[in-house]
Amino acid sequence: MAMQYKGSCHCGAVRFRADVDLSNPIVCNCSYCQRRGSMLAFTPVENFELEQGEENLTEYRFNTRQIRHLFCKTCGMESFALGQRPDGARMAAINVRCLEDVDPDNLQVTKVDGRSR
């Protein structure tokens, strides 16, 4: 069940809100996600709103270059990314660890073997 959450980077320069379902976030072991240590939940881009900090974002793309990994230029935190699902639907990948009032230790996580893909 999707609920609305507020989130931000570490320094607060980038702020957003998203309607997202936290019933099954993922932790991926691909070369990128493993190093970052993020926990991700996905939502259609229509359920995501960047409230502050667009001018403070910098972008990184790798591998297929389909996902826009967006970082705060001040603190370096990636609190969300934007991309497309395999069916072409635009989505936002929310770093659950950057959401306000959410304890990631209380969530049931699915491990994804991105390293083998």
C-alpha positions in Angstrom: 0.0 0.0 0.0 1.5 3.3 -1.1 1.8 6.1 1.4 3.2 9.6 1.0 6.7 10.2 2.5 9.0 13.2 2.5 12.7 12.7 1.9 15.9 14.6 1.4 19.6 14.4 0.9 21.9 14.6 3.9 22.3 18.3 3.9 18.7 19.1 3.0 19.5 21.0 -0.2 17.5 18.4 -2.2 14.0 17.7 -0.9 11.2 15.5 -2.3 7.9 13.8 -1.6 6.8 10.5 -3.0 3.8 8.1 -2.8 5.6 4.8 -2.4 4.9 1.3 -1.1 7.4 0.2 1.4 6.1 -3.3 1.9 8.9 -4.9 -0.2 12.0 -2.7 -0.8 15.0 -4.2 -2.4 18.7 -4.4 -1.7 20.8 -5.1 -4.7 24.3 -6.6 -4.9 25.3 -5.1 -8.3 28.6 -3.3 -8.4 26.9 0.0 -7.9 24.3 -0.7 -5.3 26.5 -2.8 -3.2 29.0 0.1 -2.8 26.3 2.6 -2.1 24.4 0.5 0.4 21.0 1.9 -0.5 17.6 0.3 0.0 15.3 1.0 -2.9 11.5 1.3 -3.4 10.0 2.1 -6.8 7.1 4.2 -7.8 5.7 5.7 -11.0 7.3 9.1 -11.7 3.8 10.7 -11.4 4.0 9.8 -7.7 7.2 11.6 -7.2 7.7 15.4 -6.7 11.0 17.2 -6.4 10.2 20.0 -4.0 13.6 21.7 -3.8 17.1 21.5 -5.2 16.9 20.7 -8.9 19.8 23.1 -9.5 21.8 21.3 -6.8 21.7 17.9 -8.6 24.4 16.2 -10.6 23.9 13.1 -12.7 25.7 9.8 -13.1 24.8 7.0 -15.6 26.6 3.7 -16.1 26.2 0.3 -17.8 23.1 0.7 -20.1 22.9 4.4 -19.1 19.1 4.1 -18.7 18.9 5.2 -15.0 19.6 8.8 -14.0 21.4 8.5 -10.7 21.0 12.0 -9.2 23.3 13.3 -6.5 23.3 16.5 -4.3 26.3 18.6 -5.3 26.8 19.7 -1.7 26.7 16.4 0.3 27.0 13.8 -2.4 23.9 11.9 -1.3 21.8 10.0 -3.9 18.3 10.1 -2.4 16.5 9.1 -5.6 17.1 8.1 -9.3 14.9 8.3 -12.3 14.5 5.8 -15.1 12.2 3.4 -17.0 10.9 0.0 -16.3 11.4 -2.7 -19.0 7.9 -1.9 -20.3 8.9 1.8 -20.8 6.9 3.2 -17.9 8.8 6.0 -16.2 9.7 5.4 -12.6 11.5 6.9 -9.6 13.7 4.7 -7.5 13.6 6.1 -3.9 16.4 5.5 -1.5 14.4 4.4 1.5 17.2 5.4 3.8 16.6 9.0 2.8 12.9 9.0 3.9 11.8 10.9 7.0 10.3 8.9 9.8 11.1 5.5 8.3 13.2 3.0 10.1 14.7 0.7 7.4 15.5 -2.0 10.0 11.8 -2.5 10.5 11.1 -3.3 6.8 11.1 -6.7 5.1 13.7 -6.5 2.4 14.1 -8.5 -0.8 17.6 -9.2 -1.9 18.1 -8.9 -5.7 21.0 -10.5 -7.4 21.9 -7.7 -9.8 25.5 -8.9 -10.0 24.4 -11.8 -12.2 22.3 -9.8 -14.6 
